[in-house]
Amino acid sequence: MACIRKRRSRWVLDYRDQHGVRRWETIKGNKHDAEQLLAQRLREIGHEEFQAKREQITFDALVSAYLAGHVKVAVRASTRKSYEGLIRLHLSPYFKDRPVRGITVADVEKLRAYISAKTRTFRTVTEKPVGPRTVNKALTVLSMMLNYALKHRWIASNPALLVTKVKESHPQADLIDSNILAPDEIRRLLDSCDPRWRPIVMTAVYTGLRQGELLGLQWGDFDWNSGKVHVRRSYSDGRFTEPKSRNSRRQVDLPPSLVNELRRWKLACPTGERDLVFPNSHGKPESPSNLLKYGFYPALRRAGLRRIRFHDLRHTYASLLIVNNEQPKRIQALLGHSSIQITFDIYGHLLPQVNDGIAARLDQLIGATPAVPFGSKSVAEAMPKRLVETQPLDGDGGPGRIRTCNQGIMSPLH
């Protein structure tokens, strides 16, 4: 039976854990503190969440377990690289070998301030503070790690869920708006592309494929008769992988001008064992950094355009679909989003917000009375005649009677 006793001027907790192992715990404090701690330990034992101090997992141990048990098994290579970077640069240096069970909401808030105060070297020349998006990504990864610990009952709750993310000064919608290319800018970009890089840049603009999906394309993925391309794989970090999600395996329509461009490119395309559409000069997978360094960025400079990301060509494609009045569900399918919510979250602000008379059509459908203009005269004219005709009063009322022009309501009060 659990109890507390005093030994050598200190209070000692005596109890058995969920495995029947007897535990003694000496604390600093008075009898009330000992009773409170014993009640807490018994609750933990009842929920099978108790861990002795020497058995509590440290943050470093959690990192190893999370990377091996979840990230390397269930996360794509590119995403895994991002997670590992955030853990190595921000999370591990802060928590180190601290017991995970002792991490509180206050600790996570201090971590948020710690990352926000850090600076990073930008192209080895200047230092810039860590951006809000990076801070929020680090908090998200921490929350996922603590959820993993919660699943294994190494902790009782996830304090990161109670911490507010940093407000971003430049929301994603503003970044998308500023980096979308207008039709005349697209023409200038394509005209400024080297013939070696023009086909892949044009395909990015006209299909919205992700960079990895473009680099993973094979000539067998094209259906020239129907004018479609099948997205079946992606290339990143030196390996071919499955597309990002189930919906990313999709068919995308090809405009005639792009079909003609690709037919010409096929005659000049270097050949290799994988029959890639956009390989390097030896027919092997192209390096994403080479695409940017020798192809995309020089074309932007020659065209006199602002420097944008290659991924912004995908946003440009989505904006063209919206301008073309394509249905949101169709846009989702062409972009390969796993849900329509993602499409609305990213591009909802670009969708036209118009008053198309939907409220009036509801009235017509139901057969309701048209709206009456404001003003007492207009209201009186629109009211049924029987309601506005005045009726003579029988008198000025009296004891127990109501003053009203409707003589049907002249009954005595009770």
C-alpha positions as CSV (number, residue, x, y, z in Angstrom):
1,M,0.0,0.0,0.0
2,A,1.3,3.4,-1.0
3,C,2.3,5.7,1.9
4,I,4.6,8.5,3.0
5,R,6.9,8.4,5.9
6,K,9.5,10.7,7.4
7,R,13.1,9.5,7.4
8,R,16.1,11.6,8.4
9,S,14.1,14.8,8.4
10,R,12.9,14.2,4.8
11,W,9.6,12.8,3.5
12,V,9.8,9.5,1.6
13,L,7.2,8.2,-0.9
14,D,6.7,4.4,-0.8
15,Y,4.6,2.9,-3.6
16,R,4.6,0.2,-6.3
17,D,4.4,1.1,-10.0
18,Q,2.2,-0.4,-12.7
19,H,4.6,-3.4,-13.1
20,G,4.6,-4.2,-9.3
21,V,8.1,-2.8,-8.7
22,R,8.5,-1.1,-5.4
23,R,9.6,2.5,-5.5
24,W,11.0,4.9,-2.9
25,E,11.2,8.6,-3.7
26,T,12.7,11.2,-1.3
27,I,11.6,14.8,-1.8
28,K,12.4,18.2,-0.4
29,G,9.4,19.9,1.2
30,N,6.7,19.4,3.8
31,K,4.1,16.6,4.4
32,H,1.6,18.3,2.1
33,D,4.0,18.4,-0.8
34,A,4.7,14.7,-0.3
35,E,1.0,13.9,-0.3
36,Q,0.5,15.9,-3.5
37,L,3.4,14.1,-5.2
38,L,2.2,10.7,-4.1
39,A,-1.3,11.4,-5.5
40,Q,0.3,12.4,-8.8
41,R,2.4,9.3,-8.9
42,L,-0.7,7.1,-8.2
43,R,-2.5,8.8,-11.1
44,E,0.4,8.2,-13.4
45,I,0.5,4.5,-12.3
46,G,-3.3,4.2,-12.8
47,H,-2.9,5.4,-16.4
48,E,0.3,3.3,-16.9
49,E,2.2,6.4,-17.6
50,F,4.7,6.3,-14.6
51,Q,8.4,6.3,-15.4
52,A,11.2,6.3,-12.9
53,K,13.7,9.1,-13.3
54,R,16.5,6.7,-14.4
55,E,14.1,5.2,-17.0
56,Q,12.8,8.5,-18.5
57,I,13.8,9.0,-22.1
58,T,16.0,12.0,-22.9
59,F,15.5,14.3,-25.8
60,D,18.6,13.0,-27.6
61,A,17.2,9.5,-27.3
62,L,13.8,10.7,-28.6
63,V,15.5,12.1,-31.6
64,S,17.2,8.8,-32.4
65,A,14.0,6.9,-31.9
66,Y,11.8,9.3,-33.9
67,L,14.2,9.4,-36.9
68,A,14.6,5.6,-36.9
69,G,11.0,4.6,-36.0
70,H,9.1,7.1,-38.1
71,V,11.0,9.5,-40.3
72,K,13.1,7.0,-42.1
73,V,10.1,4.7,-42.6
74,A,7.2,6.9,-43.4
75,V,8.6,10.2,-44.6
76,R,9.9,11.1,-48.1
77,A,13.6,11.7,-48.6
78,S,13.3,15.4,-49.2
79,T,11.0,15.9,-46.2
80,R,13.3,13.8,-44.1
81,K,16.2,16.0,-45.0
82,S,14.2,19.1,-43.9
83,Y,13.2,17.5,-40.6
84,E,16.8,16.4,-39.8
85,G,18.1,19.9,-40.5
86,L,15.5,21.5,-38.2
87,I,16.3,19.0,-35.4
88,R,20.1,19.4,-35.8
89,L,20.2,23.2,-36.0
90,H,17.4,24.2,-33.6
91,L,15.9,21.5,-31.4
92,S,18.8,19.3,-30.3
93,P,21.1,22.2,-29.3
94,Y,18.4,23.5,-27.0
95,F,17.1,20.4,-25.3
96,K,20.2,18.2,-25.5
97,D,19.9,15.3,-23.0
98,R,17.0,16.8,-21.0
99,P,14.3,14.3,-20.0
100,V,11.4,14.6,-22.4
101,R,8.9,14.2,-19.6
102,G,10.1,17.4,-18.0
103,I,9.4,19.6,-21.0
104,T,6.7,22.1,-20.2
105,V,4.7,24.7,-22.2
106,A,7.0,27.4,-20.8
107,D,10.0,25.5,-22.1
108,V,8.5,25.4,-25.6
109,E,7.8,29.1,-25.5
110,K,11.4,29.7,-24.5
111,L,12.5,27.6,-27.4
112,R,10.4,29.7,-29.7
113,A,12.2,32.9,-28.5
114,Y,15.6,31.1,-28.7
115,I,15.1,30.2,-32.4
116,S,13.6,33.6,-33.2
117,A,16.7,35.3,-31.7
118,K,19.2,33.3,-33.8
119,T,20.8,34.5,-37.0
120,R,22.0,32.6,-40.0
121,T,24.7,33.2,-42.5
122,F,23.2,34.2,-45.9
123,R,25.5,33.1,-48.7
124,T,28.5,33.5,-46.4
125,V,28.3,37.3,-46.6
126,T,25.6,38.7,-44.4
127,E,23.7,37.5,-41.4
128,K,19.9,37.4,-41.2
129,P,17.5,36.5,-38.4
130,V,15.8,33.1,-38.6
131,G,12.4,33.7,-40.3
132,P,9.0,33.1,-38.8
133,R,8.3,30.2,-41.2
134,T,11.5,28.4,-40.0
135,V,10.5,29.0,-36.3
136,N,7.0,27.6,-37.0
137,K,8.4,24.6,-38.9
138,A,10.7,23.8,-35.9
139,L,7.8,24.0,-33.5
140,T,5.8,21.7,-35.8
141,V,8.6,19.1,-35.9
142,L,8.9,19.3,-32.1
143,S,5.1,18.7,-31.8
144,M,5.3,15.7,-34.0
145,M,8.2,14.3,-32.0
146,L,6.3,14.8,-28.8
147,N,3.2,13.1,-30.3
148,Y,5.5,10.2,-31.1
149,A,6.6,10.1,-27.5
150,L,3.0,10.3,-26.4
151,K,2.1,7.3,-28.5
152,H,4.8,5.3,-26.8
153,R,3.6,6.6,-23.4
154,W,7.0,8.2,-22.7
155,I,5.1,11.4,-21.8
156,A,1.6,12.2,-20.5
157,S,0.8,15.2,-22.7
158,N,2.2,17.3,-25.6
159,P,3.0,20.8,-24.4
160,A,3.8,22.0,-27.9
161,L,0.1,21.9,-28.8
162,L,-0.5,24.7,-26.4
163,V,2.1,27.1,-27.8
164,T,1.1,29.7,-30.3
165,K,3.0,29.9,-33.6
166,V,4.9,33.0,-34.6
167,K,2.9,35.4,-36.8
168,E,4.4,35.6,-40.3
169,S,4.9,39.2,-41.5
170,H,4.6,38.1,-45.2
171,P,1.8,35.5,-45.5
172,Q,2.1,32.9,-48.2
173,A,-0.7,34.5,-50.2
174,D,1.4,37.7,-50.5
175,L,4.5,35.8,-51.5
176,I,2.5,33.9,-54.2
177,D,1.0,37.1,-55.5
178,S,4.4,38.8,-55.9
179,N,6.0,35.9,-57.6
180,I,3.4,34.9,-60.1
181,L,4.4,35.7,-63.7
182,A,2.0,37.6,-66.0
183,P,1.5,36.3,-69.6
184,D,3.8,38.8,-71.1
185,E,6.5,37.9,-68.5
186,I,6.1,34.3,-69.4
187,R,6.8,35.0,-73.0
188,R,9.8,37.1,-72.1
189,L,11.1,34.3,-69.9
190,L,10.7,31.6,-72.6
191,D,12.3,33.8,-75.2
192,S,15.3,34.4,-72.9
193,C,15.8,30.7,-72.2
194,D,18.8,28.9,-73.6
195,P,17.6,26.1,-76.1
196,R,19.0,23.6,-73.6
197,W,16.7,24.7,-70.8
198,R,13.7,26.1,-72.7
199,P,11.7,22.8,-72.9
200,I,11.8,22.1,-69.1
201,V,10.9,25.7,-68.2
202,M,8.1,25.7,-70.7
203,T,6.8,22.4,-69.4
204,A,6.8,23.7,-65.9
205,V,4.7,26.8,-66.9
206,Y,2.3,24.8,-69.0
207,T,1.8,21.8,-66.7
208,G,2.5,23.0,-63.1
209,L,4.6,19.9,-62.4
210,R,6.9,20.1,-59.4
211,Q,10.6,20.3,-60.1
212,G,11.2,16.7,-58.9
213,E,8.3,15.4,-61.1
214,L,9.8,17.2,-64.2
215,L,13.3,15.7,-63.6
216,G,11.7,12.2,-63.2
217,L,9.7,12.3,-66.4
218,Q,10.4,9.6,-69.0
219,W,9.4,9.7,-72.7
220,G,7.1,6.8,-72.1
221,D,5.0,8.9,-69.7
222,F,3.7,10.9,-72.7
223,D,0.5,10.0,-74.6
224,W,1.0,11.9,-77.8
225,N,-2.4,10.9,-79.2
226,S,-4.4,12.3,-76.3
227,G,-2.0,15.1,-75.6
228,K,-1.5,14.1,-71.9
229,V,1.5,13.4,-69.6
230,H,1.3,10.9,-66.8
231,V,3.0,11.8,-63.6
232,R,4.4,8.5,-62.1
233,R,7.6,9.3,-60.3
234,S,9.8,12.1,-58.8
235,Y,13.5,12.7,-58.6
236,S,15.2,14.4,-55.7
237,D,18.3,13.9,-53.5
238,G,19.8,11.6,-56.1
239,R,17.0,9.0,-56.1
240,F,13.8,8.3,-57.9
241,T,10.7,8.0,-55.6
242,E,7.0,7.7,-55.7
243,P,5.0,10.9,-56.2
244,K,4.4,13.1,-53.1
245,S,0.9,11.6,-52.5
246,R,-1.6,9.3,-54.2
247,N,-3.3,12.2,-55.9
248,S,0.1,13.3,-57.3
249,R,-0.1,10.3,-59.6
250,R,-2.1,12.1,-62.3
251,Q,-2.6,13.1,-65.9
252,V,-2.0,16.6,-67.1
253,D,-3.2,18.0,-70.4
254,L,-0.5,19.4,-72.8
255,P,-1.2,22.5,-74.9
256,P,-0.4,22.0,-78.6
257,S,2.5,24.5,-78.5
258,L,4.1,22.5,-75.7
259,V,3.6,19.2,-77.6
260,N,5.4,20.8,-80.6
261,E,8.2,22.0,-78.4
262,L,8.7,18.6,-76.8
263,R,8.6,16.8,-80.1
264,R,11.5,19.0,-81.3
265,W,13.3,18.6,-78.0
266,K,13.1,14.8,-78.3
267,L,15.2,14.9,-81.4
268,A,18.0,16.7,-79.6
269,C,17.6,15.2,-76.1
270,P,20.6,13.2,-74.8
271,T,19.8,9.5,-74.5
272,G,20.3,7.3,-71.4
273,E,19.2,4.1,-69.9
274,R,16.3,5.7,-68.1
275,D,15.0,7.5,-71.3
276,L,14.6,10.7,-69.3
277,V,12.9,13.7,-70.8
278,F,15.1,16.3,-69.1
279,P,18.5,14.6,-68.4
280,N,22.0,16.1,-68.2
281,S,24.3,16.1,-71.2
282,H,25.2,12.4,-70.5
283,G,21.6,11.2,-70.4
284,K,21.7,10.8,-66.6
285,P,19.3,12.6,-64.1
286,E,19.8,16.3,-64.1
287,S,21.0,18.1,-60.9
288,P,18.3,20.5,-59.6
289,S,21.1,23.0,-58.7
290,N,22.4,23.0,-62.3
291,L,18.8,23.6,-63.6
292,L,18.7,26.7,-61.4
293,K,22.3,27.9,-61.8
294,Y,22.7,27.5,-65.5
295,G,19.2,27.5,-66.8
296,F,16.5,29.2,-64.8
297,Y,18.2,32.1,-63.0
298,P,20.2,33.3,-66.1
299,A,17.0,33.3,-68.1
300,L,15.3,35.5,-65.5
301,R,18.2,37.9,-65.7
302,R,18.2,38.1,-69.4
303,A,14.5,38.7,-69.4
304,G,14.8,41.5,-66.9
305,L,12.5,39.8,-64.4
306,R,12.7,39.6,-60.7
307,R,14.3,36.6,-59.1
308,I,11.7,34.0,-58.2
309,R,11.8,30.4,-57.2
310,F,11.4,27.6,-59.8
311,H,8.4,26.4,-57.7
312,D,6.7,29.8,-58.5
313,L,6.2,28.5,-62.1
314,R,3.8,26.0,-60.5
315,H,1.9,28.9,-58.8
316,T,1.9,30.7,-62.2
317,Y,0.3,27.7,-63.8
318,A,-2.4,27.6,-61.1
319,S,-3.1,31.3,-61.6
320,L,-3.5,30.8,-65.3
321,L,-6.1,28.0,-64.6
322,I,-8.0,30.3,-62.3
323,V,-8.0,33.2,-64.9
324,N,-9.3,30.6,-67.4
325,N,-12.2,29.9,-65.1
326,E,-11.4,26.3,-64.4
327,Q,-13.3,24.7,-61.6
328,P,-11.5,24.4,-58.2
329,K,-11.9,20.6,-58.2
330,R,-10.3,20.4,-61.7
331,I,-7.4,22.6,-60.5
332,Q,-6.9,20.3,-57.5
333,A,-6.7,17.3,-59.8
334,L,-4.2,19.0,-62.2
335,L,-2.0,20.1,-59.4
336,G,-2.1,16.8,-57.7
337,H,-3.2,18.1,-54.3
338,S,-4.3,15.5,-51.8
339,S,-7.4,17.5,-50.9
340,I,-9.4,20.5,-52.2
341,Q,-8.7,22.2,-48.8
342,I,-5.0,22.5,-49.8
343,T,-6.0,24.1,-53.1
344,F,-8.2,26.6,-51.3
345,D,-5.6,27.3,-48.6
346,I,-3.0,28.2,-51.2
347,Y,-5.0,29.7,-54.1
348,G,-8.3,30.6,-52.5
349,H,-7.4,34.3,-52.4
350,L,-7.0,34.3,-56.2
351,L,-10.4,32.9,-56.9
352,P,-12.9,35.6,-58.1
353,Q,-15.0,37.1,-55.4
354,V,-18.1,38.3,-57.2
355,N,-21.7,39.1,-56.3
356,D,-23.5,37.0,-58.9
357,G,-27.0,37.5,-57.6
358,I,-27.2,34.2,-55.7
359,A,-29.4,35.7,-53.0
360,A,-31.9,37.0,-55.5
361,R,-32.0,33.6,-57.2
362,L,-32.8,31.9,-53.9
363,D,-35.9,34.2,-53.6
364,Q,-37.0,33.3,-57.1
365,L,-36.5,29.6,-56.4
366,I,-38.6,29.7,-53.2
367,G,-41.1,32.2,-54.5
368,A,-40.6,34.8,-51.7
369,T,-41.8,38.4,-51.9
370,P,-39.2,40.8,-53.4
371,A,-37.3,43.0,-51.0
372,V,-39.0,46.3,-50.0
373,P,-37.0,49.5,-50.4
374,F,-36.3,51.4,-47.2
375,G,-38.6,54.3,-46.2
376,S,-41.9,54.5,-44.5
377,K,-43.8,55.4,-47.6
378,S,-42.4,52.5,-49.6
379,V,-43.1,50.1,-46.7
380,A,-46.6,51.3,-46.4
381,E,-47.2,50.9,-50.2
382,A,-45.8,47.4,-50.1
383,M,-47.9,46.2,-47.1
384,P,-51.2,44.5,-47.7
385,K,-54.1,46.9,-47.8
386,R,-56.0,45.2,-45.0
387,L,-53.1,46.0,-42.6
388,V,-52.8,49.7,-43.4
389,E,-56.5,50.7,-43.5
390,T,-57.3,52.7,-40.4
391,Q,-60.4,51.7,-38.4
392,P,-62.4,54.1,-36.3
393,L,-61.9,53.9,-32.6
394,D,-65.0,53.1,-30.5
395,G,-63.5,55.3,-27.8
396,D,-60.4,56.3,-26.1
397,G,-60.2,53.1,-24.3
398,G,-60.9,52.7,-20.7
399,P,-60.2,50.8,-17.6
400,G,-59.2,47.3,-18.4
401,R,-59.1,48.1,-22.2
402,I,-56.2,48.5,-24.8
403,R,-55.8,51.5,-26.9
404,T,-55.5,50.2,-30.5
405,C,-57.0,50.9,-34.0
406,N,-57.8,47.3,-34.4
407,Q,-61.2,46.8,-32.8
408,G,-60.7,43.1,-32.8
409,I,-58.3,43.6,-29.9
410,M,-60.6,45.4,-27.5
411,S,-61.1,42.5,-25.1
412,P,-60.8,43.3,-21.4
413,L,-57.4,42.7,-19.7
414,H,-57.2,39.9,-17.2
